[in-house]
Amino acid sequence: MSQYFKNILPYLFVAVAAALWGCVGFFVEYLDQHSFNTNEIVAFRFVSATILLYLFLVFSKPERLRIKWKDLHYFIGTGLLSISFFNWSYFTAIRETSLSVAVVLLYTGPAFVVVLSRIFFKERVTLQKLLALIFTFLGIILVAEVITGGGEFSTYGIIIGVGAGFGYALYSIFSKLALKVYSPLTIIFYTFLIASIFWIPVSGIYTIDSMARLTNLSTLSWIIGLGFLPTVLAYLLYTEGLKKIEPGKASITAMTEPIAATMIGFFMFGDNLNGLQITGILFVMTSVMLIHIKRKKGIRA
């Protein structure tokens, strides 16, 4: 394997993870049409991911199920403060504002990651990162068509939406800290386990009505797909990528997620793309290329 490919591989992991996250709408749309509410869908996503990971680990790598109690705070950070909080904040922001506005507020995440990485990991806030953040934010605004979509605004919705971006950012920080001790598989298993423990009582999926709907094999297969593709596999690839690259760069690369969702809609569902959205896609792709440009010696980027 060439050195160039080794260097680019972590970024490919993060980009593929973002593309998988962009596919989550497939599963949510199907389950929504079959009378599952938002809380139930989120809960089933985490529970199915936890079960899939447990079965894999217990039969192949049981040693990765072992953690020290003193390290539990890492997984409370990823599972409760990050994953659970940002899901609740994101869906609340959608209700309070609009989907397009909520998407843009969620993707303030990289800015939080850059600031938090400076505090916790002493990462430099470079000119490249600042330019990439600007291009990313402008691109997401154009793709989501906030400037033309006429979304409804509320102070509460804006605050909660920014909170979603903060929660989104916390995963990169807590998982980077946990990677000093544990493997990506261990991290995402306990992340989803703690998220499941929180969401099961909140969602009420333990009720007879919810469980009865799982007897439909088609519905069950979609729930398993939701737990595997945009959840287990996506977070595993993202966490694996974090082993080799800075959280700030990883979070900016992951902002290709809404672009992936838009392109899937265009190619698979016949959605139209206007000039502003195409410009937005180019902005985001430019931001991703910016963070890959190597700084020349003597130049402080």
C-alpha positions as CSV (number, residue, x, y, z in Angstrom):
1,M,0.0,0.0,0.0
2,S,1.5,3.3,-1.1
3,Q,2.2,6.0,1.5
4,Y,-0.2,8.4,-0.3
5,F,-3.0,5.9,0.0
6,K,-2.3,5.4,3.7
7,N,-2.5,9.1,4.2
8,I,-5.7,9.6,2.4
9,L,-7.4,6.4,3.7
10,P,-8.6,8.0,7.0
11,Y,-10.3,10.8,5.1
12,L,-12.0,8.3,2.8
13,F,-13.3,6.5,5.9
14,V,-14.8,9.8,7.2
15,A,-16.2,10.7,3.8
16,V,-17.8,7.2,3.4
17,A,-19.2,7.5,6.9
18,A,-20.7,10.9,6.0
19,A,-22.3,9.4,2.8
20,L,-23.8,6.6,4.9
21,W,-25.2,9.1,7.4
22,G,-26.7,10.9,4.3
23,C,-28.7,7.6,3.6
24,V,-30.5,7.6,6.9
25,G,-33.5,9.3,5.3
26,F,-34.3,6.1,3.3
27,F,-34.9,4.2,6.5
28,V,-36.6,7.0,8.4
29,E,-39.0,7.6,5.6
30,Y,-40.0,3.9,5.4
31,L,-40.5,3.6,9.2
32,D,-42.4,6.9,9.4
33,Q,-44.8,5.6,6.7
34,H,-45.3,2.5,8.9
35,S,-46.5,4.5,11.9
36,F,-43.3,4.8,13.9
37,N,-42.8,8.2,15.6
38,T,-39.5,10.0,15.8
39,N,-38.6,8.8,19.3
40,E,-39.3,5.2,18.3
41,I,-37.2,5.4,15.2
42,V,-34.2,6.9,17.1
43,A,-34.6,4.2,19.9
44,F,-34.8,1.4,17.4
45,R,-31.7,2.7,15.6
46,F,-29.6,2.6,18.7
47,V,-31.0,-0.6,20.1
48,S,-30.5,-2.5,16.9
49,A,-27.0,-1.1,16.5
50,T,-26.2,-2.2,20.1
51,I,-27.5,-5.8,19.5
52,L,-25.6,-6.1,16.2
53,L,-22.3,-4.9,17.7
54,Y,-22.7,-7.1,20.8
55,L,-23.3,-10.3,18.7
56,F,-20.3,-9.5,16.6
57,L,-18.0,-8.7,19.5
58,V,-19.1,-11.6,21.8
59,F,-18.3,-14.2,19.0
60,S,-15.2,-12.6,17.5
61,K,-13.5,-10.1,19.9
62,P,-15.0,-10.6,23.4
63,E,-12.0,-8.9,25.0
64,R,-13.2,-5.6,23.4
65,L,-16.3,-5.7,25.6
66,R,-14.2,-5.1,28.7
67,I,-13.8,-1.5,29.9
68,K,-12.7,0.1,33.2
69,W,-15.4,1.8,35.3
70,K,-13.2,4.8,35.6
71,D,-13.4,5.3,31.8
72,L,-17.2,5.2,31.7
73,H,-17.3,9.0,31.4
74,Y,-16.0,8.8,27.8
75,F,-19.1,6.8,26.8
76,I,-21.5,8.9,28.7
77,G,-20.0,11.7,26.7
78,T,-20.4,10.0,23.3
79,G,-23.7,8.2,24.1
80,L,-25.6,10.7,26.2
81,L,-24.1,14.2,25.9
82,S,-23.4,13.8,22.2
83,I,-25.5,11.2,20.3
84,S,-28.7,11.4,22.4
85,F,-28.6,15.2,22.9
86,F,-27.9,16.1,19.3
87,N,-30.7,13.8,18.0
88,W,-33.2,15.4,20.4
89,S,-32.0,18.9,19.6
90,Y,-31.9,18.3,15.9
91,F,-35.5,17.0,15.7
92,T,-36.7,19.8,18.0
93,A,-35.0,22.4,15.8
94,I,-36.8,20.9,12.7
95,R,-40.1,21.3,14.5
96,E,-39.4,24.9,15.7
97,T,-37.8,26.2,12.5
98,S,-37.7,24.2,9.3
99,L,-35.6,21.3,8.0
100,S,-33.4,23.5,5.9
101,V,-32.6,25.9,8.8
102,A,-32.1,22.9,11.2
103,V,-29.6,21.4,8.8
104,V,-27.5,24.6,8.6
105,L,-27.5,24.9,12.4
106,L,-26.5,21.3,12.9
107,Y,-23.5,21.9,10.6
108,T,-22.1,24.5,12.9
109,G,-20.6,21.4,14.4
110,P,-17.2,21.7,12.7
111,A,-16.7,25.2,14.2
112,F,-17.3,23.8,17.7
113,V,-14.9,20.9,17.0
114,V,-12.2,23.3,15.9
115,V,-12.6,25.4,19.1
116,L,-12.8,22.4,21.4
117,S,-9.9,20.7,19.7
118,R,-7.8,23.8,20.4
119,I,-8.7,23.5,24.0
120,F,-8.4,19.8,24.6
121,F,-5.8,18.7,22.0
122,K,-3.9,22.0,21.3
123,E,-4.7,21.8,17.6
124,R,-3.8,24.9,15.7
125,V,-6.6,27.0,14.2
126,T,-5.1,27.4,10.8
127,L,-6.0,29.6,7.9
128,Q,-6.9,26.4,6.0
129,K,-9.4,25.4,8.6
130,L,-11.0,28.8,8.8
131,L,-11.4,29.0,5.0
132,A,-12.7,25.5,5.0
133,L,-15.3,26.3,7.7
134,I,-16.4,29.4,5.7
135,F,-16.8,27.5,2.5
136,T,-18.6,24.6,4.3
137,F,-21.1,26.9,6.0
138,L,-21.8,28.8,2.8
139,G,-22.2,25.6,0.9
140,I,-24.6,24.0,3.3
141,I,-26.7,27.2,3.3
142,L,-27.0,27.1,-0.5
143,V,-27.7,23.3,-0.6
144,A,-30.4,23.6,2.0
145,E,-31.7,26.7,0.2
146,V,-32.2,28.6,3.5
147,I,-31.8,31.9,1.6
148,T,-34.6,31.0,-0.7
149,G,-36.7,28.5,1.2
150,G,-38.5,30.9,3.5
151,G,-38.0,28.8,6.7
152,E,-39.7,29.9,9.9
153,F,-37.4,31.2,12.6
154,S,-37.8,31.2,16.4
155,T,-35.3,32.2,19.1
156,Y,-35.8,28.9,20.9
157,G,-35.5,26.9,17.6
158,I,-32.2,28.7,16.7
159,I,-30.7,28.1,20.2
160,I,-31.7,24.4,20.1
161,G,-30.4,24.1,16.6
162,V,-27.0,25.4,17.6
163,G,-27.1,23.1,20.5
164,A,-27.5,20.2,18.0
165,G,-24.3,21.4,16.4
166,F,-22.5,21.4,19.7
167,G,-23.8,17.9,20.6
168,Y,-22.7,16.7,17.1
169,A,-19.2,18.1,17.8
170,L,-18.9,16.4,21.2
171,Y,-18.7,13.0,19.6
172,S,-15.4,13.9,17.9
173,I,-13.9,15.2,21.2
174,F,-15.0,12.3,23.5
175,S,-14.2,9.6,21.0
176,K,-10.8,11.0,20.3
177,L,-10.1,10.9,24.1
178,A,-11.4,7.4,24.3
179,L,-9.3,6.3,21.4
180,K,-6.2,6.7,23.6
181,V,-7.4,3.7,25.6
182,Y,-10.0,1.7,23.5
183,S,-10.6,0.5,20.0
184,P,-13.3,2.0,17.7
185,L,-15.5,-1.1,18.1
186,T,-15.5,-0.7,21.9
187,I,-16.2,3.0,21.7
188,I,-19.2,2.7,19.4
189,F,-20.6,-0.3,21.2
190,Y,-20.8,1.5,24.6
191,T,-21.8,4.7,22.9
192,F,-24.9,3.0,21.5
193,L,-25.5,1.0,24.7
194,I,-25.7,4.1,26.8
195,A,-27.8,5.9,24.1
196,S,-30.2,2.9,24.1
197,I,-30.5,2.9,27.9
198,F,-31.6,6.5,27.6
199,W,-33.9,6.2,24.6
200,I,-35.8,3.0,25.5
201,P,-37.8,4.6,28.4
202,V,-38.1,7.9,26.5
203,S,-39.6,6.3,23.4
204,G,-41.7,3.6,24.9
205,I,-40.6,1.0,22.4
206,Y,-41.0,-1.7,25.1
207,T,-44.8,-1.4,24.9
208,I,-46.8,-4.3,23.4
209,D,-47.9,-2.1,20.5
210,S,-44.4,-1.2,19.5
211,M,-43.1,-4.8,19.9
212,A,-46.1,-6.2,17.9
213,R,-45.1,-4.2,14.8
214,L,-41.7,-5.9,14.9
215,T,-43.3,-9.2,13.9
216,N,-43.4,-7.8,10.3
217,L,-40.2,-9.2,8.7
218,S,-40.0,-6.3,6.2
219,T,-40.2,-3.7,9.0
220,L,-37.7,-5.7,11.1
221,S,-35.2,-5.8,8.1
222,W,-35.5,-2.0,7.7
223,I,-34.7,-1.5,11.4
224,I,-31.7,-3.8,11.2
225,G,-30.6,-1.9,8.1
226,L,-30.9,1.4,10.0
227,G,-28.9,0.0,12.9
228,F,-26.1,-1.3,10.6
229,L,-25.5,1.0,7.5
230,P,-26.0,4.6,8.7
231,T,-25.2,3.7,12.3
232,V,-22.7,0.9,13.1
233,L,-20.8,1.0,9.9
234,A,-20.9,4.8,9.6
235,Y,-19.7,5.5,13.1
236,L,-17.1,2.7,13.0
237,L,-15.6,4.3,9.8
238,Y,-15.7,7.8,11.3
239,T,-14.1,6.7,14.6
240,E,-11.5,4.7,12.7
241,G,-10.6,7.8,10.7
242,L,-10.2,9.8,13.9
243,K,-7.3,7.5,14.9
244,K,-5.2,9.1,12.2
245,I,-6.5,12.7,11.6
246,E,-7.4,15.7,13.7
247,P,-11.0,16.0,14.9
248,G,-11.3,19.4,13.3
249,K,-10.3,18.1,9.9
250,A,-12.5,15.0,10.3
251,S,-15.5,17.0,11.2
252,I,-15.1,19.3,8.1
253,T,-14.7,16.2,5.8
254,A,-17.8,14.8,7.3
255,M,-19.8,17.8,6.2
256,T,-20.2,16.0,2.8
257,E,-23.1,14.3,4.4
258,P,-25.9,16.7,3.2
259,I,-24.2,16.7,-0.2
260,A,-24.5,12.9,-0.3
261,A,-28.1,13.1,0.7
262,T,-28.8,15.7,-2.0
263,M,-27.0,13.7,-4.7
264,I,-28.9,10.5,-3.7
265,G,-32.1,12.4,-4.0
266,F,-31.1,13.6,-7.4
267,F,-29.9,10.3,-8.9
268,M,-32.3,7.9,-7.2
269,F,-35.5,9.9,-6.7
270,G,-35.3,12.4,-9.5
271,D,-35.1,15.5,-7.3
272,N,-34.1,18.7,-9.1
273,L,-30.9,20.6,-8.4
274,N,-30.9,24.3,-9.1
275,G,-27.9,26.5,-9.7
276,L,-27.6,27.6,-6.0
277,Q,-27.5,24.0,-4.8
278,I,-24.9,23.1,-7.4
279,T,-22.8,26.1,-6.3
280,G,-23.2,25.0,-2.6
281,I,-22.0,21.5,-3.5
282,L,-18.9,23.0,-5.1
283,F,-18.3,25.1,-2.0
284,V,-18.4,22.1,0.3
285,M,-16.1,20.0,-2.0
286,T,-13.7,23.0,-2.1
287,S,-13.6,23.0,1.7
288,V,-12.8,19.3,1.8
289,M,-10.0,19.8,-0.7
290,L,-8.6,22.8,1.3
291,I,-7.9,20.7,4.4
292,H,-6.0,18.2,2.3
293,I,-3.6,20.8,1.0
294,K,-0.2,20.3,2.6
295,R,1.4,23.5,4.0
296,K,4.7,24.5,2.6
297,K,7.6,24.9,5.0
298,G,8.0,28.4,6.2
299,I,4.3,29.3,5.5
300,R,2.0,29.5,8.5
301,A,-1.4,28.5,7.2
